[in-house]
Every structure is written in structure tokens, then in C-alpha cells.
Amino acid sequence: MSQNHEFYARCWSDELPRFVRVLKALPSERLDYKPHEKNTAAGDLAWQLATEMSNIAPLLETGVINFEMTPRPESIDAIVAAFEQAAAPAMLAIKNVDESKWSSSGDFRMGGQSVWAAPVQEIAWGYLFDMIHHRGQLSAYLRPMGGKVPAIYGPSADDSGA
């Protein structure tokens, strides 16, 4: 396992529970909340995270992501369940991807069209960073939604992290 791949796997081991904590903190009755008309609704952001999680294993197994947003479930419990269900094969693929696949050509597609061709490892890292970005958006939505911000990289005003 290359240092890059090893670090990626270690980052995911650390980040996965942080994603779940933020998703579980979303008040289910406020999934339509958005702080501004140009913002994405909280439930749609949460569903995007679950959808992105479901794309990681295919990327690492085939080198291709066919990104497609589908209508989101009505409850945060269903979104969390989908995220956690997708996490198991993703984590297994992260652990088991061989170095030739990790360094091979990858393709991110939307609507059947290639929008990002790069090495698989570059797309994998970009996906992780995009997901962290959207998790940050959700964490900023939590208090205005009436929720509590969980500890992410340390304690929050709502969660000591203990």
C-alpha cells in the first residue's frame, strides 16, 4: 500500500464517524431548511453525502463514478441508514483497492458525460474533500435548524466530545 493510499484509508477511518454524527444531528422535521434561497436544503445536502458515499466503492472497483442524484428519503433516519449502508462496501473497497487501480485512470460522469478525468486516487481524494465541505455546510445549518452541533474535530459548544 502506497503512503498516499494508506493515508487516504486512515483519513476515512477518522472521518466516517464524524459524518455519521453530523447526519444524525439533523432535526428530521427541518430537512427543508436552507439559510438562503441559493443554498441547498439540509435534507438534500445530507442525501448528497449518502449518494457520494455510495459512489466510492464503484470508483475504487471500476475507476468510474456515474453520479446521479435521486429524490431523497423523507426522514433523516432513512438518509443515515443509506449512508451507513454505503459506508461498509466503501470502507472495504478503500482497504482492498490495489495499487494499479489506485493509480489508474478514473472518470467522474454526470448524465453520462465525463466531467472529470483524472487518476482514481485524485478523484477519490477530491470526493473526500467535497464530502467534508458539504458536511461543513450541514454543521453550520444545525443551530439555526434547532439542532446541536456534534464534536467534529474537537469539542463544540453543544458537545464536549467525551
GIJO-V662288 format. One record per backbone hydrogen bond with DSSP energy under -0.5 kcal/mol. NH is the residue of the N-H (numbers start at 0). CO is the residue of the C=O. E is the energy in kcal/mol with one decimal. If there is no record, write none. Layout:
# GIJO-V662288
nh=NH co=CO e=E
nh=NH co=CO e=E
This chain:
# GIJO-V662288
nh=5 co=1 e=-2.9
nh=6 co=2 e=-2.7
nh=7 co=3 e=-2.2
nh=8 co=4 e=-2.5
nh=9 co=5 e=-2.2
nh=10 co=6 e=-2.8
nh=11 co=7 e=-2.3
nh=12 co=8 e=-2.0
nh=13 co=9 e=-1.8
nh=14 co=10 e=-2.8
nh=15 co=11 e=-2.5
nh=16 co=12 e=-0.5
nh=17 co=13 e=-0.6
nh=17 co=14 e=-0.5
nh=18 co=14 e=-2.1
nh=19 co=15 e=-2.0
nh=20 co=16 e=-2.3
nh=21 co=17 e=-2.1
nh=22 co=18 e=-2.7
nh=23 co=19 e=-2.7
nh=24 co=20 e=-1.0
nh=24 co=21 e=-0.5
nh=25 co=21 e=-0.5
nh=25 co=22 e=-1.4
nh=29 co=26 e=-2.3
nh=30 co=27 e=-1.0
nh=32 co=29 e=-2.3
nh=38 co=35 e=-1.7
nh=41 co=32 e=-2.7
nh=42 co=30 e=-3.2
nh=44 co=40 e=-2.3
nh=45 co=41 e=-2.6
nh=46 co=42 e=-2.3
nh=47 co=43 e=-2.1
nh=48 co=44 e=-2.0
nh=49 co=45 e=-1.9
nh=50 co=46 e=-2.7
nh=51 co=47 e=-3.1
nh=52 co=48 e=-2.5
nh=53 co=49 e=-1.7
nh=54 co=50 e=-0.6
nh=54 co=51 e=-1.3
nh=55 co=51 e=-0.7
nh=55 co=52 e=-1.0
nh=56 co=52 e=-0.6
nh=57 co=53 e=-0.5
nh=58 co=54 e=-2.0
nh=59 co=55 e=-2.4
nh=60 co=56 e=-1.9
nh=61 co=57 e=-3.2
nh=62 co=57 e=-0.8
nh=62 co=58 e=-2.0
nh=63 co=57 e=-0.7
nh=64 co=106 e=-2.6
nh=66 co=64 e=-0.7
nh=66 co=108 e=-2.5
nh=78 co=74 e=-1.6
nh=79 co=75 e=-3.1
nh=80 co=76 e=-2.4
nh=81 co=77 e=-2.1
nh=82 co=78 e=-2.5
nh=83 co=79 e=-3.0
nh=84 co=80 e=-2.5
nh=85 co=81 e=-2.1
nh=86 co=82 e=-1.6
nh=87 co=83 e=-1.2
nh=88 co=84 e=-0.7
nh=89 co=85 e=-1.6
nh=90 co=86 e=-3.0
nh=91 co=87 e=-1.9
nh=92 co=88 e=-2.5
nh=93 co=89 e=-2.7
nh=94 co=90 e=-2.1
nh=95 co=91 e=-2.3
nh=96 co=92 e=-1.8
nh=101 co=97 e=-2.6
nh=102 co=98 e=-1.7
nh=103 co=100 e=-1.0
nh=105 co=117 e=-2.8
nh=106 co=62 e=-2.4
nh=107 co=115 e=-2.7
nh=108 co=64 e=-3.2
nh=108 co=106 e=-0.6
nh=109 co=112 e=-2.5
nh=110 co=66 e=-0.8
nh=112 co=109 e=-1.9
nh=114 co=107 e=-3.1
nh=115 co=107 e=-1.4
nh=117 co=105 e=-1.3
nh=117 co=115 e=-0.6
nh=119 co=103 e=-2.8
nh=120 co=101 e=-1.8
nh=121 co=118 e=-0.7
nh=122 co=118 e=-2.1
nh=123 co=119 e=-2.9
nh=124 co=120 e=-2.4
nh=125 co=121 e=-2.5
nh=126 co=122 e=-2.5
nh=127 co=123 e=-2.1
nh=128 co=124 e=-2.6
nh=129 co=125 e=-2.5
nh=130 co=126 e=-2.5
nh=131 co=127 e=-2.4
nh=132 co=128 e=-2.3
nh=133 co=129 e=-2.4
nh=134 co=130 e=-2.3
nh=135 co=131 e=-2.2
nh=136 co=132 e=-1.8
nh=137 co=133 e=-2.3
nh=138 co=134 e=-2.5
nh=139 co=135 e=-1.7
nh=140 co=136 e=-1.1
nh=140 co=137 e=-0.5
nh=141 co=137 e=-1.3
nh=142 co=138 e=-0.5
nh=144 co=140 e=-1.6
nh=145 co=141 e=-0.6
nh=145 co=142 e=-1.8
nh=146 co=141 e=-2.9
nh=149 co=147 e=-0.6
nh=151 co=153 e=-1.2
nh=155 co=158 e=-3.1
